């Protein structure tokens, strides 16, 4: 497992009974998590919760706030800054485990030694977009939600990256990629962070297991003549790292050679010293990026790559 352990403004204090207790800066939240199937004792630390998201038996859920709470606040990861806001669907606007990938993308872009263009699909509130832009890449940020794209732009401004070469696109990701291919537009890297289930701007249903192979295959057509990497994230328990690696091997790997790796990503839990699994990432690397010299350099450095 690759662990996002570089946070200072985010911590998981404990995890038990289908819930995790998290510190987001100065604020402590308790939220449900389907991966947490164990029922270890909930000690006094759980009394720190200032807000609690509870699911409803009829679907959805709601927040219970135990004290006066701000509508939103800010936290930082390295030189990036994000707006945190508890939403009606339990999320806060950030997936902290993805920080291990942000570090990796930055390293790959900086090591490339050339201009790099990145296509970030299902880009949410822009964590990967900002990491890539901070590393010097030009980024095309695509998400079907107008509100999420606006939130990502706010995060870019908070991080001092508002003037960086970022295209902000509200669109269905599959349709957008198909149009980019027809236009002849190419990218050196693709990041794909699709939901398990969702709907597009016109109500189109997205079911990950049914759609992902075709979309990954489509996206290989938008890679440049000198592609750098293709990253695929999944939060769906049915898609193991091996399944995702297989997908990239028979698409990007079959067409472009290079190397494919995959692993779980997770976050440390302070109470137990264990790591909470938070999904998986598969990564295709070009031959130049995956060469022995690069691998040895990464393995010898104290970077996110050491766990890959």
Kinemage of the C-alpha trace (Angstrom):
@kinemage 1
@onewidth
@group {chain A} dominant
@subgroup {mainchain}
@vectorlist {calphas} color= white
{ca unk a 1} P 0.000 0.000 0.000
{ca unk a 2} L 1.141 3.534 -0.803
{ca unk a 3} L 0.355 5.706 2.217
{ca unk a 4} L -0.388 9.440 2.161
{ca unk a 5} L 1.550 10.251 5.324
{ca unk a 6} L 2.797 13.724 4.421
{ca unk a 7} L -0.186 15.629 5.838
{ca unk a 8} L 0.076 18.184 8.647
{ca unk a 9} L -3.464 19.619 8.400
{ca unk a 10} L -5.293 16.292 8.125
{ca unk a 11} L -5.309 13.236 10.447
{ca unk a 12} L -7.432 10.156 11.058
{ca unk a 13} L -7.630 9.804 14.814
{ca unk a 14} L -9.507 6.500 14.830
{ca unk a 15} L -11.673 4.234 12.664
{ca unk a 16} L -14.307 1.809 13.920
{ca unk a 17} L -17.901 0.684 13.438
{ca unk a 18} L -18.184 1.931 9.881
{ca unk a 19} L -16.908 5.425 10.752
{ca unk a 20} L -13.688 7.418 10.767
{ca unk a 21} L -12.818 10.278 13.122
{ca unk a 22} L -10.855 12.942 11.261
{ca unk a 23} L -9.131 16.217 12.000
{ca unk a 24} L -9.490 18.680 9.127
{ca unk a 25} L -7.281 21.487 10.345
{ca unk a 26} L -8.851 22.659 13.620
{ca unk a 27} L -12.145 20.813 13.114
{ca unk a 28} L -12.978 17.216 14.042
{ca unk a 29} L -15.512 15.307 11.920
{ca unk a 30} L -16.977 11.798 12.183
{ca unk a 31} L -17.987 10.337 8.832
{ca unk a 32} L -19.106 6.917 7.536
{ca unk a 33} L -16.740 4.723 5.533
{ca unk a 34} L -17.834 1.356 4.068
{ca unk a 35} L -14.295 -0.069 4.291
{ca unk a 36} L -14.375 0.076 8.099
{ca unk a 37} L -15.970 -3.281 8.913
{ca unk a 38} L -14.263 -3.780 12.294
{ca unk a 39} L -15.752 -2.780 15.658
{ca unk a 40} L -12.804 -1.896 17.856
{ca unk a 41} L -13.652 0.013 21.066
{ca unk a 42} L -14.393 3.697 20.573
{ca unk a 43} L -12.414 5.440 23.296
{ca unk a 44} L -12.566 8.991 24.688
{ca unk a 45} L -11.009 10.420 21.512
{ca unk a 46} L -14.410 10.113 19.798
{ca unk a 47} L -15.756 12.823 22.125
{ca unk a 48} L -13.665 15.279 20.104
{ca unk a 49} L -16.140 15.064 17.189
{ca unk a 50} L -17.588 18.515 16.494
{ca unk a 51} L -19.813 17.299 13.660
{ca unk a 52} L -21.177 13.888 12.719
{ca unk a 53} L -22.571 12.708 9.385
{ca unk a 54} L -25.224 10.025 9.807
{ca unk a 55} L -26.813 8.069 7.019
{ca unk a 56} L -30.586 7.842 6.786
{ca unk a 57} L -32.449 4.528 6.516
{ca unk a 58} L -34.341 6.046 3.571
{ca unk a 59} L -31.155 7.019 1.714
{ca unk a 60} L -28.758 9.935 1.889
{ca unk a 61} L -27.949 11.418 5.259
{ca unk a 62} L -27.291 14.652 7.117
{ca unk a 63} L -24.814 16.409 9.393
{ca unk a 64} L -25.331 16.931 13.101
{ca unk a 65} L -23.264 19.865 14.368
{ca unk a 66} L -22.442 19.847 18.084
{ca unk a 67} L -21.256 23.449 18.234
{ca unk a 68} L -21.175 26.576 16.116
{ca unk a 69} L -19.479 25.549 12.892
{ca unk a 70} L -18.115 27.552 9.942
{ca unk a 71} L -19.625 27.009 6.519
{ca unk a 72} L -16.111 26.402 5.201
{ca unk a 73} L -12.452 26.702 6.160
{ca unk a 74} L -9.015 26.159 4.604
{ca unk a 75} L -6.296 23.532 4.992
{ca unk a 76} L -2.920 23.094 3.304
{ca unk a 77} L -0.906 20.268 1.830
{ca unk a 78} L 2.679 21.332 1.193
{ca unk a 79} L 2.300 24.492 -0.949
{ca unk a 80} L -1.307 23.761 -1.991
{ca unk a 81} L -4.328 25.206 -0.232
{ca unk a 82} L -7.898 23.908 -0.267
{ca unk a 83} L -11.366 25.047 0.758
{ca unk a 84} L -13.071 22.441 2.986
{ca unk a 85} L -16.848 22.402 3.179
{ca unk a 86} L -19.062 19.629 4.655
{ca unk a 87} L -21.554 18.752 1.916
{ca unk a 88} L -24.957 17.103 2.041
{ca unk a 89} L -23.501 13.878 0.617
{ca unk a 90} L -20.880 13.441 3.413
{ca unk a 91} L -17.875 14.643 1.388
{ca unk a 92} L -15.770 17.656 2.333
{ca unk a 93} L -14.376 18.577 -1.074
{ca unk a 94} L -11.113 16.648 -0.792
{ca unk a 95} L -9.846 13.058 -0.808
{ca unk a 96} L -6.711 13.272 1.391
{ca unk a 97} L -5.362 9.860 0.320
{ca unk a 98} L -4.814 11.288 -3.163
{ca unk a 99} L -1.936 13.379 -1.826
{ca unk a 100} L 0.367 10.400 -2.404
{ca unk a 101} L -0.527 10.669 -6.107
{ca unk a 102} L -0.172 14.460 -6.189
{ca unk a 103} L 3.427 14.053 -5.025
{ca unk a 104} L 4.055 11.393 -7.648
{ca unk a 105} L 2.600 13.454 -10.509
{ca unk a 106} L 4.690 16.461 -9.517
{ca unk a 107} L 7.833 14.356 -9.480
{ca unk a 108} L 7.151 12.806 -12.889
{ca unk a 109} L 6.451 16.198 -14.458
{ca unk a 110} L 9.533 17.818 -12.958
{ca unk a 111} L 11.739 14.903 -13.998
{ca unk a 112} L 10.495 15.055 -17.595
{ca unk a 113} L 12.616 18.137 -18.262
{ca unk a 114} L 10.233 19.395 -20.936
{ca unk a 115} L 6.802 21.052 -21.235
{ca unk a 116} L 4.078 18.606 -20.158
{ca unk a 117} L 0.360 18.862 -20.883
{ca unk a 118} L -2.046 16.999 -18.586
{ca unk a 119} L -5.674 15.988 -19.064
{ca unk a 120} L -7.387 15.560 -15.685
{ca unk a 121} L -10.768 13.807 -16.026
{ca unk a 122} L -13.432 13.633 -13.299
{ca unk a 123} L -11.197 16.269 -11.748
{ca unk a 124} L -13.444 17.163 -8.774
{ca unk a 125} L -12.075 20.098 -6.740
{ca unk a 126} L -8.678 20.060 -8.396
{ca unk a 127} L -6.115 18.415 -6.119
{ca unk a 128} L -4.292 16.711 -8.998
{ca unk a 129} L -4.799 19.733 -11.257
{ca unk a 130} L -3.094 22.039 -8.780
{ca unk a 131} L -0.244 19.606 -8.107
{ca unk a 132} L 0.484 19.295 -11.830
{ca unk a 133} L 0.207 23.050 -12.426
{ca unk a 134} L 2.536 23.749 -9.490
{ca unk a 135} L 5.068 21.381 -11.097
{ca unk a 136} L 4.987 23.452 -14.301
{ca unk a 137} L 2.503 21.522 -16.455
{ca unk a 138} L -0.364 22.950 -18.466
{ca unk a 139} L -3.595 21.267 -17.375
{ca unk a 140} L -7.033 20.676 -18.829
{ca unk a 141} L -9.405 20.164 -15.872
{ca unk a 142} L -12.681 18.426 -16.791
{ca unk a 143} L -15.667 17.662 -14.571
{ca unk a 144} L -19.387 17.335 -15.276
{ca unk a 145} L -20.312 19.420 -12.217
{ca unk a 146} L -20.258 23.187 -12.652
{ca unk a 147} L -20.117 23.596 -8.865
{ca unk a 148} L -17.061 21.349 -8.535
{ca unk a 149} L -15.196 23.200 -11.280
{ca unk a 150} L -15.966 26.491 -9.516
{ca unk a 151} L -14.666 24.987 -6.266
{ca unk a 152} L -11.487 23.845 -8.038
{ca unk a 153} L -10.936 27.358 -9.402
{ca unk a 154} L -11.305 28.711 -5.882
{ca unk a 155} L -8.653 26.248 -4.684
{ca unk a 156} L -6.361 27.381 -7.500
{ca unk a 157} L -6.722 30.978 -6.334
{ca unk a 158} L -6.082 29.999 -2.713
{ca unk a 159} L -2.921 28.169 -3.831
{ca unk a 160} L -1.632 31.129 -5.859
{ca unk a 161} L -2.110 29.206 -9.121
{ca unk a 162} L -4.974 31.171 -10.691
{ca unk a 163} L -2.731 32.492 -13.475
{ca unk a 164} L -1.246 29.113 -14.377
{ca unk a 165} L -2.180 27.572 -17.778
{ca unk a 166} L -5.285 25.652 -16.661
{ca unk a 167} L -8.351 25.139 -18.878
{ca unk a 168} L -11.508 24.755 -16.786
{ca unk a 169} L -14.077 22.599 -18.585
{ca unk a 170} L -17.607 21.638 -17.459
{ca unk a 171} L -18.525 18.653 -19.623
{ca unk a 172} L -19.159 14.924 -19.789
{ca unk a 173} L -15.663 13.422 -19.741
{ca unk a 174} L -16.249 10.760 -22.397
{ca unk a 175} L -17.846 13.191 -24.843
{ca unk a 176} L -15.112 15.746 -24.224
{ca unk a 177} L -12.325 13.247 -24.933
{ca unk a 178} L -14.038 12.126 -28.137
{ca unk a 179} L -14.187 15.751 -29.311
{ca unk a 180} L -10.536 16.359 -28.382
{ca unk a 181} L -9.546 13.370 -30.530
{ca unk a 182} L -11.533 14.742 -33.467
{ca unk a 183} L -9.851 18.115 -32.980
{ca unk a 184} L -6.435 16.460 -32.978
{ca unk a 185} L -5.583 17.808 -29.523
{ca unk a 186} L -3.020 15.709 -27.631
{ca unk a 187} L -1.828 15.422 -24.031
{ca unk a 188} L 1.354 14.031 -22.493
{ca unk a 189} L -0.425 12.642 -19.421
{ca unk a 190} L -3.932 11.550 -18.486
{ca unk a 191} L -5.302 11.375 -14.935
{ca unk a 192} L -8.649 9.664 -14.496
{ca unk a 193} L -10.490 9.642 -11.163
{ca unk a 194} L -13.962 8.339 -12.031
{ca unk a 195} L -16.802 7.832 -9.536
{ca unk a 196} L -18.254 4.392 -8.948
{ca unk a 197} L -21.636 5.718 -10.005
{ca unk a 198} L -22.882 9.063 -11.231
{ca unk a 199} L -24.808 11.086 -13.766
{ca unk a 200} L -23.630 13.462 -16.444
{ca unk a 201} L -24.964 16.995 -17.149
{ca unk a 202} L -27.884 15.585 -19.186
{ca unk a 203} L -28.695 12.776 -16.763
{ca unk a 204} L -26.476 10.154 -18.409
{ca unk a 205} L -25.849 7.228 -16.051
{ca unk a 206} L -22.219 6.357 -15.279
{ca unk a 207} L -21.553 2.838 -13.950
{ca unk a 208} L -17.820 2.342 -13.486
{ca unk a 209} L -17.561 -1.386 -14.205
{ca unk a 210} L -19.541 -0.993 -17.440
{ca unk a 211} L -17.802 2.137 -18.718
{ca unk a 212} L -14.213 2.109 -17.573
{ca unk a 213} L -12.604 -0.148 -20.179
{ca unk a 214} L -14.091 1.760 -23.098
{ca unk a 215} L -13.139 5.112 -21.610
{ca unk a 216} L -9.553 4.095 -20.871
{ca unk a 217} L -9.251 2.737 -24.397
{ca unk a 218} L -10.677 5.974 -25.798
{ca unk a 219} L -8.274 8.097 -23.755
{ca unk a 220} L -5.199 6.378 -25.189
{ca unk a 221} L -6.162 8.122 -28.438
{ca unk a 222} L -5.577 11.530 -26.900
{ca unk a 223} L -2.013 10.790 -25.766
{ca unk a 224} L 0.796 12.639 -27.520
{ca unk a 225} L 3.707 11.184 -29.489
{ca unk a 226} L 5.810 11.503 -26.320
{ca unk a 227} L 3.408 10.445 -23.568
{ca unk a 228} L 4.599 10.482 -19.987
{ca unk a 229} L 2.016 8.700 -17.828
{ca unk a 230} L -1.582 7.527 -17.520
{ca unk a 231} L -3.029 7.293 -13.983
{ca unk a 232} L -6.292 5.515 -13.167
{ca unk a 233} L -7.908 5.783 -9.718
{ca unk a 234} L -10.740 3.693 -8.310
{ca unk a 235} L -12.756 3.735 -5.091
{ca unk a 236} L -14.804 0.685 -6.150
{ca unk a 237} L -13.954 -2.359 -4.035
{ca unk a 238} L -14.694 -4.691 -6.961
{ca unk a 239} L -11.877 -3.158 -9.006
{ca unk a 240} L -8.710 -4.494 -7.407
{ca unk a 241} L -5.296 -3.027 -8.247
{ca unk a 242} L -4.646 -6.103 -10.414
{ca unk a 243} L -7.828 -5.515 -12.425
{ca unk a 244} L -6.896 -1.885 -12.996
{ca unk a 245} L -3.344 -2.809 -13.979
{ca unk a 246} L -4.751 -5.303 -16.463
{ca unk a 247} L -6.926 -2.536 -17.952
{ca unk a 248} L -3.939 -0.280 -18.499
{ca unk a 249} L -1.748 -3.094 -19.833
{ca unk a 250} L -4.242 -4.081 -22.563
{ca unk a 251} L -4.902 -0.460 -23.521
{ca unk a 252} L -2.012 1.970 -22.994
{ca unk a 253} L 0.574 -0.790 -22.544
{ca unk a 254} L -0.492 -2.718 -25.631
{ca unk a 255} L -0.353 0.408 -27.757
{ca unk a 256} L 2.641 2.223 -26.275
{ca unk a 257} L 4.824 -0.282 -24.421
{ca unk a 258} L 6.186 1.122 -21.180
{ca unk a 259} L 5.443 -0.209 -17.713
{ca unk a 260} L 2.304 -0.635 -15.573
{ca unk a 261} L 2.149 -0.781 -11.764
{ca unk a 262} L -0.814 -0.732 -9.378
{ca unk a 263} L -1.385 -0.710 -5.642
{ca unk a 264} L -3.804 0.322 -2.933
{ca unk a 265} L -3.541 3.809 -1.481
{ca unk a 266} L -4.394 4.634 2.113
{ca unk a 267} L -4.134 6.867 5.169
{ca unk a 268} L -2.559 6.211 8.594
{ca unk a 269} L -4.863 5.771 11.608
{ca unk a 270} L -3.311 7.174 14.777
{ca unk a 271} L -5.184 5.066 17.331
{ca unk a 272} L -4.082 1.704 15.927
{ca unk a 273} L -1.015 2.495 13.843
{ca unk a 274} L -2.712 0.708 10.941
{ca unk a 275} L -3.518 2.131 7.514
{ca unk a 276} L -7.050 2.616 6.236
{ca unk a 277} L -7.411 1.464 2.598
{ca unk a 278} L -8.950 4.205 0.472
{ca unk a 279} L -9.007 2.790 -3.049
{ca unk a 280} L -6.372 1.969 -5.642
{ca unk a 281} L -4.245 3.603 -8.313
{ca unk a 282} L -2.872 2.015 -11.476
{ca unk a 283} L -0.130 3.835 -13.366
{ca unk a 284} L 1.212 3.423 -16.879
{ca unk a 285} L 4.659 4.961 -17.408
{ca unk a 286} L 6.467 5.537 -20.682
{ca unk a 287} L 9.719 3.648 -21.226
{ca unk a 288} L 11.688 6.853 -20.643
{ca unk a 289} L 9.967 7.538 -17.306
{ca unk a 290} L 10.124 3.895 -16.211
{ca unk a 291} L 13.768 3.246 -17.131
{ca unk a 292} L 16.173 1.653 -14.621
{ca unk a 293} L 18.007 4.921 -13.938
{ca unk a 294} L 14.771 6.712 -13.079
{ca unk a 295} L 13.566 3.824 -10.946
{ca unk a 296} L 16.815 3.707 -8.978
{ca unk a 297} L 16.696 7.468 -8.462
{ca unk a 298} L 13.136 7.323 -7.141
{ca unk a 299} L 13.786 4.316 -4.944
{ca unk a 300} L 16.747 6.064 -3.334
{ca unk a 301} L 14.822 9.275 -2.623
{ca unk a 302} L 12.386 9.850 0.245
{ca unk a 303} L 9.417 10.403 -2.067
{ca unk a 304} L 5.950 9.031 -2.690
{ca unk a 305} L 7.462 6.740 -5.319
{ca unk a 306} L 9.302 4.639 -2.727
{ca unk a 307} L 6.091 2.747 -1.978
{ca unk a 308} L 5.241 1.935 -5.565
